[in-house]
Structures are given as structure tokens and as C-alpha cells.
Amino acid sequence: MQQSIRSSPTLLEIVILLSMILALLGILLPALQKIRSNADRIRCSDNLRQIGTAFLMYHDARGLFPQGGDSGPDGGEARAEHRSEWSWAYHLLPYLGQIDLYRADVAQVDQTAISTFYCPSRRSPAAGIAALDYAGNAGSRLDGYNGTVLQGTTPKIGLRDIVDGADRTLLAGERRLNQALLGRANNDCRPYNRPGWNAYAQAYRLGLDPPVRDWFNHSDDAVTSRFGSAHRTGLNALFADGSVTHTRYDIDPTVWLRASIRNDTMNVP
């Protein structure tokens, strides 16, 4: 009985096969990256939606939104012993299922990362570092007076003070950061709970300029007060009614400014 002889693949056949595999990878990898990017953006949106729910639960309990926080007498970060100076994010902890952390000692709060405060497109929570990828809307003023998150140590405004309409007024959003200096830049090196309300703008952002995508520069530690994100096309924005929208970077600057001011009586298209 005659046996068949299998010939080994030729070099040309191997080259053709490898070329086909590489071509297939060239098609699949961008698609997979896009799927992952969209999934991260949706998770980020869910984070803001949880934060929005916490804002509204706080409002239901107290009739006002939480204060934005303040700096200590030296103008730096908030004092450890004065929790009224701590940021809006800290005051939302009981409404994010973190009541034990809210009552914990300063060191534990400083070092405990909250996954809801992290945009997955930018970074993941890390042990010993309590960061925040979202910022309260301070409107167009450094004290936040015409925004929805104000500088101070006591709650000051509620839904009744948002005369332009809660569904058209920004409450919080993603903040623009230098990804080369995450956790080390001047406006990203303090724990989220007590960064102070100062020129570093770690707890807030202004609507004076439209949002911009993150940048990457090891030698640039410039402080920015603009909203922005790690997403390709725009940022996730939380409005005072608890809704979240994906807002494109090419939004009309005037529309963005109007959305950030709660009482200018100007309609947002």
C-alpha cells in the first residue's frame, strides 16, 4: 500500500500566511482599541452618574449642594483638623456607600482610593493614593460664585439657585490633566479630600474656555483650570439634574460658558 507524502510548506507560503495574519491584526487591533475606548468612556460616564446621584441625595437631605471646600490660612491644602474645608468629593462619601471612610481618620481618607473618582481611560485606583479625575463646576469665577460648586466651608446653593435650569447647567465634569505627571503635577498631587481651593484648581474647573483633551509632557507642570479628559472626542459632563452627556471638544465656547454659569439667564441651545 502506497503512503502519501506530505510536503512541508514552502518559504513563499509561510510569507503569504504571515502577511495575511499581519493584515488581519491591522484590521482587528484598531477595532478592539475602539471597543475598549468606548467601554472606558461608558464606565467613566457611569462614575459621573453615581456622583450626580450622590449630589442629589445630599441635596435631598440638606436642601443644598455640598460646599466646594477651602484652603487653610496659608493658601495651600485644607487643614487636616478642619473637615469643613475639605472638598465636595469628601462630603459626598456617605452617599457613595462610603460612610465608614467618611468617619475614618485623616491618614486613611488621604490614602484610600475611591474607584468612582477615577476615569478608566486615564488611570486605575492605586493603593496609598487618593486621586480625583472629576471637578466641580466653578462657573467663570475663581470663587465659584456663579457656578454650582462654590468655594467655602458651608453649603451655599441649591437647585432653587440654578435659575437657568438644572438640565442645562453643569454640575461637574472631567478635568484636564498632564498624563505624563499624573499624581505629581501641581494640580494632581494632593489627596482629593483636601486639596484646598486655590490656584492649583484641583477640586474645581472653570468654564471660561471649552474643554480640551489631556496632554503629555514630562517638562510641563503648568496648572490648568480647564475641563478636559483622556477620551478622544470629548469629555463626560454631569448636569445639575443628574444627567450625563458626552460633550465634544469642538463645542461652541459660548455655549460651554453659558452651561457653566447657573444664573446668567441665557438659554443654552
Steps between C-alpha positions, in 0.01 A plus 500: 500500500649828391531774766437868410782738567414842652729770383601772746376854425724704281658825608265687269195339661627592846557860391150519353348354817686747722395786275136395533531479878660844520234647274229347718662639815520840334125489456410350837726698735355846422151354533584343836659824619188691400279252685715531811504880473121511473463263795728719715305811400175331604649396834618857552150624422362255757743643758367850440144372513570354846658829606193684372270272698712566811474877444121475476473272805709750698267774375191300601643459850618859552323717247831616352793362304825440694761772525795489267751521783764756589870548567670536834629839620819455298304466176609140450313180562212479746592436861474142621317602817239715320285267291267783408786617275512165323375460144154430366618147410566418865158627607334268246658185646198400717285506186747286306485213750814620681366606841775312687770676299323832557543442875853359477818673617673750274780269386256232388287746303811654344622162377186309405421509130132506399447326166205727418739797494723350228451518124605157363626659180761687702605282795395238750471540878830438678569414862612793712392764250157665518461689173205660323441520125186714528453865592219715629372776275613840631338697219713789378635622834785373713274491806234306312238762585306459174567128467343204675794401724614801704805574709421490869455294814120479506239404240375811321283425197227258403287419199293811562808711430557344159272739317611391153361151553662195657496307173695778327753585771827315554555349844829317451712347228831344414807711557786545257836366619855444381519121471879504522479636856198324647519508879798738487380813321415808706129450442499123552732428792267551798236258631154567360349566840706807594683654204395849604319754286785686340679580175579130447130443426511135603142487629339723239513614141378814321287528189684800358651283226359191331625157605824362356651153488777402745858570396826312559816696585755403768638854524169689512354545849270783399179526699178497301150590612335355189276200482624217279559128490698205371228409249557557128200708401376676811432481873218371715307784662264473798206740514315616809200276432727195520522438126832430328587586141809445287596852396729544202819705521382711207196629691430869443696686774204727569267205549748339739539821701124544528461142619754563777327812636189422702340845506575694182141443374643413159347195335733218403410364153 
